[in-house]
Amino acid sequence: MELDIEIIQGKTFEKVLRWETEPFLFTAILGMSNTAPVRITTGVHGIPDGWRVAVVDAAGMTELNAASNPPKSADFRRATVVDTTHIEFNPISAGNYGTWTSGGYLQWYTPHDLTGYTARMAVKDKVGGTVFLSLTTDNGGIVIDASAKTITLAITATDAAALTWTSGVYDLELVSTPGVVTQLMYGSISVTKEVTT
C-alpha cells in the first residue's frame, strides 16, 4: 500500500497501522440507532477496535451503506468497539438519517495475525541511497501488538527535533518467524518545521 507520511520536527510522531488481508469477514446487523454517534448492534462480531468496517445491504439508514459492492476504500469507516456486540462510527450523527428497518451486514478485511512478526522501516534520500532514519521492533521505533492487531510507528519529540533532512522515501517490511518478508507500506516521507518550540 502506498502512503505518504509527514513528521513535524520536534513533535512526537505516532502512526498506528493495521494489516488488512482477504478474505472479507461479515456479521449480520441486528439494529442501527438514530443516535450521535450512530451505534450498530450485531451478534458477537470479533472486530478489533479501530478496524475499518463497511455497512452493506441495510434496509433503512441507507446513508451508511457502501456505494460499491464489494466496498471500495472510501466505503469503509473506522469502528469504535463498544463491546462484543456493538460498534459505533464515532464521527457520524445519524439523527437525521432514515430509520433502520431490517437486514444488512458489517463487512471488513481479515486482520492479519501478527504473532511472531518483527518489523523494519528505512528512510532514505532515494531508493538505494543514504539512510536517514531506521525504525525497527528492536530499536523501539516500531511496536507490534498482536492482540490489538496494530503496528505502531513511533518517534519521540527529541528524536524528531534532531532530524536534519526534509524529504525522502521509505518502505515498511514485516518479517515472519520463518523469515518471509512482506512489504506492507511504502511512499514519500517529509519533515516539516514546527511552529511552537
N, C-alpha and C positions, 0 to 999 in steps of 0.2 A: 504494500500500500504506500502511495506517495503522500507525504505530509510535510509541509514546511513548518519550521519551528523558530520562534523568536525568544531570545533570552534578554532580559533587561539587566544591564550591568549594575551590580551592587544589590540586586533583589534576589531573594530566594526563588529558585526555579523548581517547579514540581509539575510533572505531566504524568497523568495516570492513563495507561493504555490497556486495552483488552483484546485478546486474540480470538477472533471470531472464525469459526470453521463450519463447513457444511457437514451433516445435513441440517436443514431447518428443524426447529422444535416448535410444537404447538401445544396450547392448552385452551380449553373451551372457556369462553366468557360466560359467567353466570349472572352478571349485573354490572351496570355502569351508572354512576351517580352524577347528577347535575350539580356538582359542588366545585368549590375552588380550594385546593386543586381537585381535578377530576380523579375519582377513585374507581378502580376496576376490581371486581370480585371474580375469582376463579376457583377451581379445585386447587390442590396442592401443586404449586407451579414450578418451584425449583429455580426461579430466575435469580441470578446474582444481583445484588444492589448495584445500580449504576449501569446495568446492561441495556443495550439498545433493543427496543421492542416495537413491533408494528401491530396495529389493530387491523384485522381483515374480516370482511363479510358480516359486520354487525348490522342488525336492523334497528334503526333509530340511532341517534347520536352519530350519524354517518359522517359528520365533520371529522371524526377521529379515524375513519377508515383510510387505509393506504390507497394512494391513487393508482398504483400499479400492482399487477399480480404476475410474478412474485414482486414483493416490495423492493423499491429502489432505496438507495441510501437516504434520500430526503424523506422517505415514508417512516423512518424509524425515529423513536423518541427515547430519551434516557429515562429508565424506570427507577423510581424510588420504591424500594421494597418496604412495605408496612409490616407485613407478616407473611406467613406461608401461603395465604390465600388472597392477599390483597396487594396491589401495587398502585402507585399514583404517578401521574405526569405532573410534577411539581409546578412547572411554569404555566400550566393550562387551567383556566377557569372555564367550566362547562355550564355556567349559569344560564346562558342564552342559547345553548345547543338544544337540538331536538331531544326527545325522551327515548332512552333505550327501551326497545320492546322485546327483543329476543336475539339469541344467537351471536355468532362471531367468535373469533379466535384471537389470542395473542400469538404472534409468530416471532421467533428470534433465532439467530445463529447459535449453534452449539458452542459453548465455552470450551476452548482447548484446555486439556489437562496439563497444567504447568509443573506437576510433580517431578522433581529431579532436574529441572532445567536450570542452566546458567545463562547469562546474557552479556553481550558486549556491544559497545557503540563507539565508533571512532568518528571524530570530526576532523576533516582535512580541508586545505585550501582548494583542492581539486581532487578528482579521482586519481589515486596513485601518488598524491602529493604529500606535503608536510602535515604531520599530525598536530592539530591544535589542542585537542581535548580527547580524553579517553574515559568513558564511563563503563564500569563493569559491575557484576554482582560481587566480585572480590574486593573492589575498592569502595563499595558502598554507594556508587553513583547510580546503580540500578537495584531496585528491590523487587523481588518476585514474591507474591503472596498467593500460593496455590489454592488456599481455601476461598479467598475472595476473588480469585481469577483475575488478578491485576498485576501489571508490570509498571513500576513507577520509576521514572527518570528523575533524579534529584541532584541539584547543585546548590550548595549553601550560598548565602549572600556574600560571605567573604570570598569564596572561590569565584563567584560571578563578578565581583568587583575587580578581581585580578586579571580578567580576560582582556587581552590587548588586541585581538583580531575582531573584525566586524562582520565577516561573512564566510561561509564555507559550505561544504556538503557533508552529509553523514549517511550512515546506514546502521540499522539496529538488527543484530543477529541473535537468535535464540539457539542454544546448543543443548540437545537432549543428552541423557545419560549414555546412550550408545555412541554419541558423537555426531549425530545428524545435525547439520547446521541449516537453519531456516532464516532467510532474510524476511523479517516481519515488516519493516518500515524503512523508507529512505526519503531523501529530499534535500532541500536547502535549509541552512540554519543561519540566523543573523543575531548579532549582538547590538542592542540599542542602548544609547546612553540614558541613564536615569535622570529624572528631573529633580527629585528630592534626594539629598545625600545625608 
